[in-house]
Amino acid sequence: MYWATVWAEDANGVVLPEILGHGLDTSTTPVFDPFTSYGFITDVPLEMVDNNSATYSNNVGMFKKLFAIVETG
């Protein structure tokens, strides 16, 4: 099992806004930073709804799939 986080950036590397209530937190603390290595899925900051609870995000997901890691070179 693994998890992944995805986001979109503009040409300057600025994270683009998300659908309200369904995205990554880019305006408060903690803020999503694409250069941060998040160790746990729960570390990824999500937008807040009504200033008191995190919503779900279309950007973070768990995957129950087999995948291969191939060493080259």
Gaussian input, Z-matrix of N, CA and C with variables (Angstrom, degrees):
# hf/3-21g

backbone

0 1
 N
 C     1     B1
 C     2     B2     1     A1
 N     3     B3     2     A2     1     D1
 C     4     B4     3     A3     2     D2
 C     5     B5     4     A4     3     D3
 N     6     B6     5     A5     4     D4
 C     7     B7     6     A6     5     D5
 C     8     B8     7     A7     6     D6
 N     9     B9     8     A8     7     D7
 C    10    B10     9     A9     8     D8
 C    11    B11    10    A10     9     D9
 N    12    B12    11    A11    10    D10
 C    13    B13    12    A12    11    D11
 C    14    B14    13    A13    12    D12
 N    15    B15    14    A14    13    D13
 C    16    B16    15    A15    14    D14
 C    17    B17    16    A16    15    D15
 N    18    B18    17    A17    16    D16
 C    19    B19    18    A18    17    D17
 C    20    B20    19    A19    18    D18
 N    21    B21    20    A20    19    D19
 C    22    B22    21    A21    20    D20
 C    23    B23    22    A22    21    D21
 N    24    B24    23    A23    22    D22
 C    25    B25    24    A24    23    D23
 C    26    B26    25    A25    24    D24
 N    27    B27    26    A26    25    D25
 C    28    B28    27    A27    26    D26
 C    29    B29    28    A28    27    D27
 N    30    B30    29    A29    28    D28
 C    31    B31    30    A30    29    D29
 C    32    B32    31    A31    30    D30
 N    33    B33    32    A32    31    D31
 C    34    B34    33    A33    32    D32
 C    35    B35    34    A34    33    D33
 N    36    B36    35    A35    34    D34
 C    37    B37    36    A36    35    D35
 C    38    B38    37    A37    36    D36
 N    39    B39    38    A38    37    D37
 C    40    B40    39    A39    38    D38
 C    41    B41    40    A40    39    D39
 N    42    B42    41    A41    40    D40
 C    43    B43    42    A42    41    D41
 C    44    B44    43    A43    42    D42
 N    45    B45    44    A44    43    D43
 C    46    B46    45    A45    44    D44
 C    47    B47    46    A46    45    D45
 N    48    B48    47    A47    46    D46
 C    49    B49    48    A48    47    D47
 C    50    B50    49    A49    48    D48
 N    51    B51    50    A50    49    D49
 C    52    B52    51    A51    50    D50
 C    53    B53    52    A52    51    D51
 N    54    B54    53    A53    52    D52
 C    55    B55    54    A54    53    D53
 C    56    B56    55    A55    54    D54
 N    57    B57    56    A56    55    D55
 C    58    B58    57    A57    56    D56
 C    59    B59    58    A58    57    D57
 N    60    B60    59    A59    58    D58
 C    61    B61    60    A60    59    D59
 C    62    B62    61    A61    60    D60
 N    63    B63    62    A62    61    D61
 C    64    B64    63    A63    62    D62
 C    65    B65    64    A64    63    D63
 N    66    B66    65    A65    64    D64
 C    67    B67    66    A66    65    D65
 C    68    B68    67    A67    66    D66
 N    69    B69    68    A68    67    D67
 C    70    B70    69    A69    68    D68
 C    71    B71    70    A70    69    D69
 N    72    B72    71    A71    70    D70
 C    73    B73    72    A72    71    D71
 C    74    B74    73    A73    72    D72
 N    75    B75    74    A74    73    D73
 C    76    B76    75    A75    74    D74
 C    77    B77    76    A76    75    D75
 N    78    B78    77    A77    76    D76
 C    79    B79    78    A78    77    D77
 C    80    B80    79    A79    78    D78
 N    81    B81    80    A80    79    D79
 C    82    B82    81    A81    80    D80
 C    83    B83    82    A82    81    D81
 N    84    B84    83    A83    82    D82
 C    85    B85    84    A84    83    D83
 C    86    B86    85    A85    84    D84
 N    87    B87    86    A86    85    D85
 C    88    B88    87    A87    86    D86
 C    89    B89    88    A88    87    D87
 N    90    B90    89    A89    88    D88
 C    91    B91    90    A90    89    D89
 C    92    B92    91    A91    90    D90
 N    93    B93    92    A92    91    D91
 C    94    B94    93    A93    92    D92
 C    95    B95    94    A94    93    D93
 N    96    B96    95    A95    94    D94
 C    97    B97    96    A96    95    D95
 C    98    B98    97    A97    96    D96
 N    99    B99    98    A98    97    D97
 C   100   B100    99    A99    98    D98
 C   101   B101   100   A100    99    D99
 N   102   B102   101   A101   100   D100
 C   103   B103   102   A102   101   D101
 C   104   B104   103   A103   102   D102
 N   105   B105   104   A104   103   D103
 C   106   B106   105   A105   104   D104
 C   107   B107   106   A106   105   D105
 N   108   B108   107   A107   106   D106
 C   109   B109   108   A108   107   D107
 C   110   B110   109   A109   108   D108
 N   111   B111   110   A110   109   D109
 C   112   B112   111   A111   110   D110
 C   113   B113   112   A112   111   D111
 N   114   B114   113   A113   112   D112
 C   115   B115   114   A114   113   D113
 C   116   B116   115   A115   114   D114
 N   117   B117   116   A116   115   D115
 C   118   B118   117   A117   116   D116
 C   119   B119   118   A118   117   D117
 N   120   B120   119   A119   118   D118
 C   121   B121   120   A120   119   D119
 C   122   B122   121   A121   120   D120
 N   123   B123   122   A122   121   D121
 C   124   B124   123   A123   122   D122
 C   125   B125   124   A124   123   D123
 N   126   B126   125   A125   124   D124
 C   127   B127   126   A126   125   D125
 C   128   B128   127   A127   126   D126
 N   129   B129   128   A128   127   D127
 C   130   B130   129   A129   128   D128
 C   131   B131   130   A130   129   D129
 N   132   B132   131   A131   130   D130
 C   133   B133   132   A132   131   D131
 C   134   B134   133   A133   132   D132
 N   135   B135   134   A134   133   D133
 C   136   B136   135   A135   134   D134
 C   137   B137   136   A136   135   D135
 N   138   B138   137   A137   136   D136
 C   139   B139   138   A138   137   D137
 C   140   B140   139   A139   138   D138
 N   141   B141   140   A140   139   D139
 C   142   B142   141   A141   140   D140
 C   143   B143   142   A142   141   D141
 N   144   B144   143   A143   142   D142
 C   145   B145   144   A144   143   D143
 C   146   B146   145   A145   144   D144
 N   147   B147   146   A146   145   D145
 C   148   B148   147   A147   146   D146
 C   149   B149   148   A148   147   D147
 N   150   B150   149   A149   148   D148
 C   151   B151   150   A150   149   D149
 C   152   B152   151   A151   150   D150
 N   153   B153   152   A152   151   D151
 C   154   B154   153   A153   152   D152
 C   155   B155   154   A154   153   D153
 N   156   B156   155   A155   154   D154
 C   157   B157   156   A156   155   D155
 C   158   B158   157   A157   156   D156
 N   159   B159   158   A158   157   D157
 C   160   B160   159   A159   158   D158
 C   161   B161   160   A160   159   D159
 N   162   B162   161   A161   160   D160
 C   163   B163   162   A162   161   D161
 C   164   B164   163   A163   162   D162
 N   165   B165   164   A164   163   D163
 C   166   B166   165   A165   164   D164
 C   167   B167   166   A166   165   D165
 N   168   B168   167   A167   166   D166
 C   169   B169   168   A168   167   D167
 C   170   B170   169   A169   168   D168
 N   171   B171   170   A170   169   D169
 C   172   B172   171   A171   170   D170
 C   173   B173   172   A172   171   D171
 N   174   B174   173   A173   172   D172
 C   175   B175   174   A174   173   D173
 C   176   B176   175   A175   174   D174
 N   177   B177   176   A176   175   D175
 C   178   B178   177   A177   176   D176
 C   179   B179   178   A178   177   D177
 N   180   B180   179   A179   178   D178
 C   181   B181   180   A180   179   D179
 C   182   B182   181   A181   180   D180
 N   183   B183   182   A182   181   D181
 C   184   B184   183   A183   182   D182
 C   185   B185   184   A184   183   D183
 N   186   B186   185   A185   184   D184
 C   187   B187   186   A186   185   D185
 C   188   B188   187   A187   186   D186
 N   189   B189   188   A188   187   D187
 C   190   B190   189   A189   188   D188
 C   191   B191   190   A190   189   D189
 N   192   B192   191   A191   190   D190
 C   193   B193   192   A192   191   D191
 C   194   B194   193   A193   192   D192
 N   195   B195   194   A194   193   D193
 C   196   B196   195   A195   194   D194
 C   197   B197   196   A196   195   D195
 N   198   B198   197   A197   196   D196
 C   199   B199   198   A198   197   D197
 C   200   B200   199   A199   198   D198
 N   201   B201   200   A200   199   D199
 C   202   B202   201   A201   200   D200
 C   203   B203   202   A202   201   D201
 N   204   B204   203   A203   202   D202
 C   205   B205   204   A204   203   D203
 C   206   B206   205   A205   204   D204
 N   207   B207   206   A206   205   D205
 C   208   B208   207   A207   206   D206
 C   209   B209   208   A208   207   D207
 N   210   B210   209   A209   208   D208
 C   211   B211   210   A210   209   D209
 C   212   B212   211   A211   210   D210
 N   213   B213   212   A212   211   D211
 C   214   B214   213   A213   212   D212
 C   215   B215   214   A214   213   D213
 N   216   B216   215   A215   214   D214
 C   217   B217   216   A216   215   D215
 C   218   B218   217   A217   216   D216

   B1=1.4386
   B2=1.5276
   B3=1.3046
   B4=1.4572
   B5=1.5232
   B6=1.3159
   B7=1.4514
   B8=1.5124
   B9=1.3221
   B10=1.4621
   B11=1.5219
   B12=1.3309
   B13=1.4573
   B14=1.5239
   B15=1.3247
   B16=1.4631
   B17=1.5211
   B18=1.3337
   B19=1.4573
   B20=1.5144
   B21=1.3366
   B22=1.4624
   B23=1.5226
   B24=1.3334
   B25=1.4647
   B26=1.5218
   B27=1.3528
   B28=1.4552
   B29=1.5309
   B30=1.3229
   B31=1.4581
   B32=1.5255
   B33=1.3419
   B34=1.4657
   B35=1.5217
   B36=1.3286
   B37=1.4574
   B38=1.5088
   B39=1.3427
   B40=1.4598
   B41=1.5234
   B42=1.3490
   B43=1.4603
   B44=1.5227
   B45=1.3423
   B46=1.4614
   B47=1.5287
   B48=1.3402
   B49=1.4712
   B50=1.5264
   B51=1.3240
   B52=1.4571
   B53=1.5239
   B54=1.3300
   B55=1.4549
   B56=1.5262
   B57=1.3102
   B58=1.4535
   B59=1.5286
   B60=1.3257
   B61=1.4564
   B62=1.5106
   B63=1.3226
   B64=1.4707
   B65=1.5132
   B66=1.3239
   B67=1.4465
   B68=1.5050
   B69=1.3169
   B70=1.4542
   B71=1.5181
   B72=1.3206
   B73=1.4617
   B74=1.5201
   B75=1.3168
   B76=1.4621
   B77=1.5252
   B78=1.3462
   B79=1.4593
   B80=1.5223
   B81=1.3033
   B82=1.4672
   B83=1.5221
   B84=1.3147
   B85=1.4636
   B86=1.5277
   B87=1.3231
   B88=1.4629
   B89=1.5258
   B90=1.3082
   B91=1.4560
   B92=1.5305
   B93=1.3260
   B94=1.4604
   B95=1.5227
   B96=1.3158
   B97=1.4571
   B98=1.5272
   B99=1.3362
   B100=1.4665
   B101=1.5245
   B102=1.3326
   B103=1.4627
   B104=1.5278
   B105=1.3171
   B106=1.4545
   B107=1.5194
   B108=1.3212
   B109=1.4630
   B110=1.5157
   B111=1.3318
   B112=1.4651
   B113=1.5200
   B114=1.3258
   B115=1.4509
   B116=1.5135
   B117=1.3382
   B118=1.4573
   B119=1.5193
   B120=1.3178
   B121=1.4609
   B122=1.5268
   B123=1.3112
   B124=1.4703
   B125=1.5244
   B126=1.3353
   B127=1.4672
   B128=1.5264
   B129=1.3267
   B130=1.4620
   B131=1.5263
   B132=1.3460
   B133=1.4625
   B134=1.5233
   B135=1.3268
   B136=1.4566
   B137=1.5248
   B138=1.3303
   B139=1.4585
   B140=1.5176
   B141=1.3163
   B142=1.4644
   B143=1.5269
   B144=1.3223
   B145=1.4622
   B146=1.5130
   B147=1.3032
   B148=1.4621
   B149=1.5195
   B150=1.3339
   B151=1.4692
   B152=1.5250
   B153=1.3295
   B154=1.4624
   B155=1.5225
   B156=1.3180
   B157=1.4656
   B158=1.5225
   B159=1.3178
   B160=1.4631
   B161=1.5166
   B162=1.3019
   B163=1.4542
   B164=1.5217
   B165=1.2948
   B166=1.4564
   B167=1.5200
   B168=1.3194
   B169=1.4541
   B170=1.5140
   B171=1.3150
   B172=1.4561
   B173=1.5176
   B174=1.3303
   B175=1.4553
   B176=1.5256
   B177=1.3114
   B178=1.4641
   B179=1.5176
   B180=1.3306
   B181=1.4522
   B182=1.5150
   B183=1.3386
   B184=1.4617
   B185=1.5310
   B186=1.3192
   B187=1.4511
   B188=1.5274
   B189=1.3180
   B190=1.4622
   B191=1.5175
   B192=1.3077
   B193=1.4615
   B194=1.5168
   B195=1.3242
   B196=1.4590
   B197=1.5257
   B198=1.3093
   B199=1.4505
   B200=1.5059
   B201=1.3164
   B202=1.4583
   B203=1.5270
   B204=1.3132
   B205=1.4519
   B206=1.5205
   B207=1.3192
   B208=1.4537
   B209=1.5179
   B210=1.3250
   B211=1.4674
   B212=1.5208
   B213=1.3181
   B214=1.4565
   B215=1.5192
   B216=1.2914
   B217=1.4594
   B218=1.4369
   A1=108.12
   A2=116.39
   A3=120.53
   A4=108.67
   A5=116.18
   A6=120.52
   A7=109.05
   A8=115.38
   A9=120.81
   A10=109.94
   A11=115.31
   A12=122.47
   A13=107.82
   A14=117.14
   A15=121.56
   A16=109.36
   A17=115.92
   A18=121.75
   A19=108.66
   A20=116.11
   A21=121.58
   A22=108.68
   A23=115.37
   A24=121.77
   A25=109.44
   A26=115.66
   A27=119.04
   A28=109.24
   A29=118.13
   A30=122.45
   A31=113.06
   A32=117.04
   A33=121.55
   A34=112.99
   A35=117.11
   A36=120.75
   A37=114.41
   A38=117.70
   A39=121.97
   A40=108.56
   A41=116.83
   A42=121.16
   A43=109.04
   A44=116.35
   A45=121.37
   A46=110.79
   A47=116.87
   A48=120.35
   A49=111.60
   A50=115.21
   A51=122.32
   A52=109.96
   A53=116.28
   A54=121.19
   A55=106.72
   A56=117.97
   A57=122.45
   A58=111.42
   A59=116.31
   A60=121.47
   A61=115.64
   A62=118.49
   A63=120.22
   A64=112.81
   A65=118.26
   A66=117.96
   A67=115.20
   A68=114.06
   A69=122.67
   A70=109.31
   A71=116.79
   A72=121.11
   A73=109.09
   A74=116.97
   A75=121.01
   A76=111.82
   A77=118.06
   A78=118.75
   A79=115.02
   A80=119.86
   A81=121.13
   A82=109.96
   A83=117.55
   A84=122.13
   A85=108.93
   A86=121.04
   A87=125.75
   A88=110.93
   A89=116.01
   A90=121.95
   A91=109.01
   A92=115.93
   A93=119.98
   A94=109.49
   A95=116.47
   A96=122.64
   A97=108.04
   A98=118.39
   A99=119.88
   A100=113.91
   A101=117.63
   A102=120.32
   A103=112.09
   A104=117.66
   A105=122.41
   A106=109.46
   A107=117.29
   A108=121.85
   A109=107.45
   A110=116.56
   A111=121.36
   A112=108.90
   A113=116.36
   A114=120.64
   A115=114.33
   A116=116.59
   A117=121.80
   A118=109.42
   A119=117.37
   A120=121.34
   A121=111.13
   A122=117.30
   A123=121.19
   A124=112.76
   A125=118.16
   A126=121.55
   A127=112.66
   A128=117.64
   A129=121.22
   A130=108.91
   A131=118.15
   A132=119.87
   A133=112.79
   A134=115.86
   A135=122.56
   A136=110.08
   A137=115.51
   A138=120.10
   A139=110.27
   A140=116.27
   A141=121.15
   A142=109.44
   A143=116.03
   A144=122.47
   A145=107.00
   A146=116.89
   A147=121.81
   A148=111.82
   A149=117.44
   A150=123.70
   A151=114.68
   A152=118.97
   A153=117.55
   A154=115.85
   A155=119.38
   A156=118.00
   A157=110.38
   A158=116.07
   A159=121.06
   A160=110.01
   A161=116.47
   A162=121.56
   A163=109.23
   A164=115.59
   A165=118.17
   A166=107.23
   A167=117.25
   A168=120.69
   A169=109.83
   A170=115.46
   A171=120.63
   A172=111.25
   A173=117.25
   A174=122.30
   A175=113.92
   A176=117.46
   A177=121.39
   A178=107.75
   A179=116.72
   A180=118.28
   A181=113.10
   A182=114.91
   A183=122.78
   A184=108.25
   A185=115.16
   A186=120.44
   A187=109.82
   A188=116.24
   A189=121.90
   A190=108.24
   A191=115.88
   A192=121.86
   A193=110.09
   A194=115.56
   A195=120.94
   A196=108.24
   A197=116.49
   A198=120.01
   A199=108.61
   A200=115.35
   A201=121.17
   A202=110.02
   A203=115.15
   A204=122.00
   A205=105.89
   A206=115.74
   A207=121.32
   A208=109.23
   A209=116.14
   A210=120.79
   A211=108.02
   A212=115.96
   A213=120.09
   A214=109.29
   A215=115.67
   A216=120.76
   A217=115.22
   D1=141.91
   D2=176.38
   D3=-144.44
   D4=166.59
   D5=175.99
   D6=-129.43
   D7=155.81
   D8=-177.84
   D9=-139.52
   D10=151.15
   D11=174.48
   D12=-122.48
   D13=132.82
   D14=178.95
   D15=-125.43
   D16=151.63
   D17=177.80
   D18=-155.61
   D19=165.97
   D20=176.59
   D21=-116.00
   D22=144.40
   D23=179.33
   D24=-125.55
   D25=154.82
   D26=171.90
   D27=-84.46
   D28=-175.74
   D29=-176.32
   D30=-64.05
   D31=-18.65
   D32=179.12
   D33=-95.58
   D34=4.78
   D35=179.76
   D36=82.04
   D37=13.41
   D38=178.22
   D39=-85.51
   D40=131.13
   D41=179.84
   D42=-65.19
   D43=128.47
   D44=-178.39
   D45=-76.13
   D46=152.82
   D47=179.32
   D48=-62.11
   D49=152.65
   D50=-179.85
   D51=-103.23
   D52=171.20
   D53=171.55
   D54=-63.72
   D55=129.91
   D56=-176.42
   D57=-52.78
   D58=125.87
   D59=177.74
   D60=83.83
   D61=1.73
   D62=-176.94
   D63=-133.33
   D64=19.99
   D65=-171.79
   D66=-130.04
   D67=-163.61
   D68=179.21
   D69=-85.99
   D70=150.04
   D71=179.93
   D72=-81.07
   D73=115.88
   D74=179.82
   D75=-120.05
   D76=10.95
   D77=-174.57
   D78=-129.57
   D79=-15.84
   D80=-178.63
   D81=-123.22
   D82=-172.99
   D83=179.90
   D84=-108.71
   D85=130.81
   D86=-4.31
   D87=-72.52
   D88=153.24
   D89=-177.83
   D90=-114.51
   D91=145.35
   D92=177.90
   D93=-66.92
   D94=132.23
   D95=179.38
   D96=-130.42
   D97=114.98
   D98=-177.68
   D99=-64.80
   D100=-12.19
   D101=179.94
   D102=-96.16
   D103=1.66
   D104=177.92
   D105=-89.87
   D106=138.98
   D107=172.95
   D108=-92.97
   D109=108.29
   D110=179.56
   D111=-86.06
   D112=127.87
   D113=-177.30
   D114=-82.78
   D115=-27.26
   D116=-177.35
   D117=-132.94
   D118=148.19
   D119=-179.61
   D120=-58.42
   D121=-31.35
   D122=-179.34
   D123=-76.03
   D124=-7.96
   D125=177.32
   D126=-79.19
   D127=-20.91
   D128=-176.19
   D129=-72.40
   D130=118.71
   D131=-176.98
   D132=-71.49
   D133=128.67
   D134=179.23
   D135=-106.56
   D136=157.06
   D137=174.32
   D138=-58.48
   D139=151.31
   D140=177.74
   D141=-102.14
   D142=145.81
   D143=175.38
   D144=-109.66
   D145=130.76
   D146=179.40
   D147=56.47
   D148=25.96
   D149=177.42
   D150=58.24
   D151=18.56
   D152=-179.26
   D153=-140.25
   D154=-8.87
   D155=179.28
   D156=-148.70
   D157=141.64
   D158=179.96
   D159=-76.31
   D160=140.62
   D161=175.97
   D162=-86.49
   D163=177.78
   D164=169.95
   D165=-80.58
   D166=164.01
   D167=-179.84
   D168=-129.85
   D169=139.01
   D170=173.33
   D171=-76.46
   D172=-2.76
   D173=-174.05
   D174=-97.43
   D175=-13.19
   D176=-175.64
   D177=-125.27
   D178=132.37
   D179=-178.88
   D180=-153.96
   D181=153.55
   D182=176.23
   D183=-99.89
   D184=142.55
   D185=-178.24
   D186=-130.33
   D187=124.04
   D188=178.07
   D189=-101.07
   D190=73.01
   D191=-177.35
   D192=-132.51
   D193=150.57
   D194=170.85
   D195=-83.41
   D196=138.54
   D197=174.40
   D198=-146.28
   D199=154.19
   D200=-176.51
   D201=-104.72
   D202=144.85
   D203=172.01
   D204=-109.47
   D205=117.33
   D206=-175.61
   D207=-107.19
   D208=124.91
   D209=177.05
   D210=-89.24
   D211=129.91
   D212=177.34
   D213=-122.05
   D214=157.70
   D215=175.05
   D216=94.13

